[in-house]
Amino acid sequence: MFAIFLALFGSFWFAAAMTLINRGVLSIDYFRGLLANLSVNALFLWLYVLLFIDNIDLWLPVNTIFVAVGVFVPGVARFFIFKSMERLGATISSCLTNAGPLFAIVIAIAFLGEQPTAGNILGAISIVGGIIALSWKGVAKTWRTRDLVFPLVAALLFAARDNLVRFAVVQISSPVVGAAIAATTSLFTMGTMYLIFGEKQPLPASAKIGFSYFAISGFMNFLSYVLSYTALNLERVSIISPLVNASSLFVLPLSMLLLKDVETLTPRKIGATGLVVLGVFLISWEKL
């Protein structure tokens, strides 16, 4: 049950970070804001490692898995998300990308030999259904079917990340060391992508405010990394992955508090959040 609480708290801080990012992009471009977010995240993870972890072995062969995780998520995964939004639009892109937990369970069964319960699977379906309902806004088809590969590949990469992290964290002394390696690799990957592909426009007058929001969200991501990696160290992917991705459970109340002028409360959002709550209950039931 402790791992479930860790996963839910990790999901809360991820939701809080996303809420601040949604505020931050009103003042600065997403790419430079993301670099500020990743920098603060990596900084606090290494501070945590240096202050609280005694046995730090950076040269274990298994640590290459965390390097790969950092390269592909968010690096390569972000590329597929951007292409997906460009080809399909934000609604379809976010809906299909959010199917990641279902892919994670399938990979966990095949790769890690996990045996999820019926409640576990139904809970994951309920959470994913709630997330999709929350993000769906209705669209007409103006895209090519083959372009669906972009969000599906992104979802697979996020699902693979959860499985690789689970496989690796049980082999090291502290899961936070793995989180720090992955976060640092992500920072260098996204920094390289910005240098090569980013538009170097002059910073707007509101940049200071935007950087502040992204920096605070980076600290919140640090908390979510510590909690989610520790949860994956303690419990199987088929339980933790859907819960960590249940951030919509917290996005609704946080948006009501922090984004009153950006987000509006609707019956659809309330119903979608209810599906996520049901999913969390179904997954947690076997551990009560």
C-alpha positions, -999 to +999 in steps of 0.1 A: +000+000+000+030+023+007+040+021-030+005+032-040+006+063-018+041+071-033+027+068-068-003+089-061+018+116-044+042+115-074+012+119-097+000+149-076+033+167-079+034+159-117+000+175-120+011+205-100+041+209-123+019+207-154-005+233-140+024+257-135+038+249-169+003+257-184+007+291-167+043+295-177+038+291-214+017+322-214+049+342-206+077+323-224+081+297-251+078+260-241+112+249-252+132+274-231+108+269-203+113+232-204+151+236-202+146+257-170+123+229-157+148+202-164+178+221-150+160+226-116+148+190-116+183+176-122+199+200-097+177+190-068+179+153-076+217+155-074+215+175-042+192+148-028+217+121-038+247+139-023+230+147+010+210+116+017+225+086-002+257+070+011+264+044-015+266+062-049+279+039-077+277+057-110+296+032-130+273+001-128+265-013-162+228-011-153+230+027-152+232+028-190+195+019-188+188+052-171+209+070-197+187+055-224+156+064-205+168+100-203+175+101-241+142+087-252+119+103-226+114+132-229+139+136-258+128+113-286+093+110-272+089+148-273+098+148-310+070+123-317+046+143-296+054+175-315+051+158-349+018+142-336+004+176-327+015+190-360-001+162-381-031+153-359-038+183-336-036+185-299-068+166-291-061+133-309-024+135-300-030+138-263-057+111-263-035+085-280-004+094-261-022+090-228-028+053-236+007+047-223-003+029-191-022+002-212+010-003-233+030-004-201+009-033-187+013-053-220+050-047-220+052-056-183+035-089-189+058-098-218+091-083-206+089-086-168+066-116-165+040-096-144+005-111-139-019-082-133-053-089-117-086-082-134-091-052-111-057-040-120-065-041-158-100-026-153-085+002-132-059+010-158-086+011-185-108+034-163-079+058-157-069+059-194-106+064-203-109+093-178-078+109-192-090+106-228-124+120-219-107+149-201-087+158-231-112+151-259-127+182-275-142+168-307-126+170-340-133+163-377-110+140-395-085+161-415-055+138-410-041+107-426-045+074-407-007+066-410+000+097-390-014+079-359+020+063-357+034+094-341+013+095-309+014+057-306+052+056-307+053+084-280+029+063-259+051+032-264+082+051-254+066+063-221+054+027-215+089+013-222+104+039-198+083+026-169+093-010-176+130-002-180+130+019-148+113-010-129+139-035-144+168-012-134+159+003-100+157-031-083+194-037-092+208-005-076+211+008-041+189+038-045+163+045-072+170+083-068+204+078-083+188+063-114+163+092-115+192+117-113+210+100-142+179+100-163+170+136-155+205+148-163+206+129-196+172+144-205+186+179-198+216+174-221+194+157-248+168+186-248+196+212-246+212+197-277+179+196-295+173+233-286+207+243-300+201+224-332+164+230-338+152+257-314+141+291-326+164+316-308+139+345-306+145+374-282+131+369-248+098+387-241+093+411-213+074+385-194+102+360-196+112+364-159+077+354-148+076+325-172+110+312-161+098+314-125+068+292-132+090+266-150+116+266-123+090+260-096+075+232-117+110+218-120+112+214-082+078+197-083+090+174-110+120+166-087+095+155-060+075+134-086+107+117-098+118+107-063+083+094-054+076+076-087+110+059-090+108+048-054+073+034-061+086+015-091+113+001-069+087-013-045+059-025-067+051-038-102+046-017-133+010-028-139+001-011-106+024+019-105+023+031-141-015+038-142-014+056-109+016+078-118-003+087-150-035+095-130-025+132-127-059+143-141-072+133-106-054+164-093-054+186-124-090+195-120-089+210-084-055+225-090-067+242-122-097+256-103-073+271-078-045+283-101-059+286-136-093+302-130-088+325-160-075+297-182-095+266-173-133+262-169-151+235-150-175+214-171-196+183-164-174+163-188-143+172-168-161+161-136-172+128-151-137+121-165-121+128-131-147+103-116-134+076-140-099+082-129-110+080-092-127+047-100-096+034-117-074+043-087-098+025-064-098-007-085-060-008-087-056-001-050-083-026-039-060-056-040-035-038-017-060-027+009 
